[in-house]
């Protein structure tokens, strides 16, 4: 005797309510149900994402993206050098201000 997944025998099979075939397989229906993550409360962005920023290899199986990575690192080195120059200029200005404040304090203490 064949048994359905819910332990009923094949003699109890009711085609109007059951979604299983006589041998226990799933029986397809004509209904199609569209669902979305939004139906379950998820925030979904419908904007189109551009993937132009992804670096691609020139040939299949050859990873020649290293050159672009090195170029990016070179740009970062340039930015770091600019920041170091800016920091040095700020340190000099701070030193000048400190000198002015020391002179002011000396002047005020003399009177």
C-alpha positions as CSV (number, residue, x, y, z in Angstrom):
1,X,0.0,0.0,0.0
2,X,1.4,3.4,-1.0
3,X,1.7,6.1,1.7
4,X,1.5,9.9,1.3
5,X,3.9,12.1,3.1
6,X,1.3,12.8,5.8
7,X,0.8,9.0,6.3
8,X,-2.5,8.7,4.4
9,X,-2.9,5.8,2.1
10,X,-3.4,6.2,-1.7
11,X,-7.0,5.2,-1.2
12,X,-7.5,8.4,0.7
13,X,-6.2,10.6,-2.2
14,X,-8.5,13.4,-3.0
15,X,-7.5,15.2,-6.2
16,X,-9.5,18.3,-5.4
17,X,-7.5,19.1,-2.3
18,X,-4.2,17.2,-2.5
19,X,-1.1,18.4,-4.3
20,X,0.6,15.0,-4.4
21,X,0.4,12.3,-7.1
22,X,-0.6,8.8,-6.2
23,X,3.1,7.8,-5.9
24,X,3.8,10.7,-3.4
25,X,5.3,13.2,-5.9
26,X,4.3,16.8,-6.2
27,X,1.5,17.5,-8.6
28,X,2.0,20.8,-10.5
29,X,-0.8,23.2,-10.6
30,X,-1.7,25.8,-13.3
31,X,-1.5,28.6,-10.7
32,X,1.6,30.9,-10.7
33,X,2.4,32.9,-7.6
34,X,4.7,35.9,-7.9
35,X,6.3,36.9,-4.6
36,X,8.8,39.6,-3.7
37,X,11.0,40.2,-0.7
38,X,8.8,43.3,-0.2
39,X,5.9,41.0,0.6
40,X,7.9,39.9,3.6
41,X,8.8,43.4,4.8
42,X,12.2,43.8,3.2
43,X,13.4,47.1,1.9
44,X,14.2,46.6,-1.8
45,X,15.9,49.2,-4.0
46,X,14.6,49.3,-7.6
47,X,17.4,51.4,-8.9
48,X,19.5,50.0,-11.7
49,X,23.1,49.3,-10.6
50,X,25.8,50.1,-13.1
51,X,28.8,47.7,-13.0
52,X,31.1,49.8,-15.1
53,X,33.5,50.2,-12.2
54,X,34.3,46.5,-12.3
55,X,37.6,45.9,-13.9
56,X,37.6,43.1,-16.4
57,X,40.4,41.0,-17.7
58,X,41.4,41.5,-21.4
59,X,41.2,37.8,-22.1
60,X,39.5,34.8,-20.5
61,X,41.7,33.1,-18.0
62,X,44.3,36.0,-17.9
63,X,44.2,38.2,-14.9
64,X,45.9,41.4,-16.0
65,X,44.0,43.7,-13.6
66,X,47.2,44.2,-11.5
67,X,48.2,47.1,-13.7
68,X,45.1,49.0,-12.8
69,X,45.6,48.2,-9.1
70,X,49.1,49.5,-9.3
71,X,47.8,52.7,-11.0
72,X,45.3,53.1,-8.2
73,X,48.0,52.7,-5.6
74,X,50.1,55.3,-7.4
75,X,47.2,57.7,-7.2
76,X,47.0,57.0,-3.4
77,X,50.7,57.6,-3.1
78,X,50.2,61.0,-4.7
79,X,47.4,61.9,-2.3
80,X,49.5,60.8,0.6
81,X,52.3,63.0,-0.5
82,X,49.9,65.9,-0.9
83,X,48.5,65.3,2.6
84,X,52.0,65.2,4.1
85,X,52.9,68.5,2.4
86,X,49.7,70.0,3.7
87,X,50.4,68.7,7.2
88,X,54.0,70.1,7.1
89,X,52.6,73.5,6.1
90,X,50.1,73.4,9.0
91,X,52.9,72.4,11.4
92,X,54.9,75.4,10.3
93,X,51.9,77.7,10.7
94,X,51.3,76.3,14.2
95,X,54.9,76.8,15.1
96,X,54.6,80.4,13.9
97,X,51.5,81.0,16.0
98,X,53.1,79.5,19.1
99,X,56.0,81.8,18.7
100,X,53.7,84.8,18.4
101,X,51.9,83.7,21.5
102,X,55.1,83.2,23.4
103,X,56.3,86.7,22.5
104,X,52.9,88.1,23.5
105,X,53.2,86.4,26.9
106,X,56.7,87.7,27.4
107,X,55.6,91.2,26.5
108,X,52.7,91.0,29.0
109,X,54.9,89.7,31.8
110,X,57.4,92.5,31.4
111,X,54.9,95.2,32.1
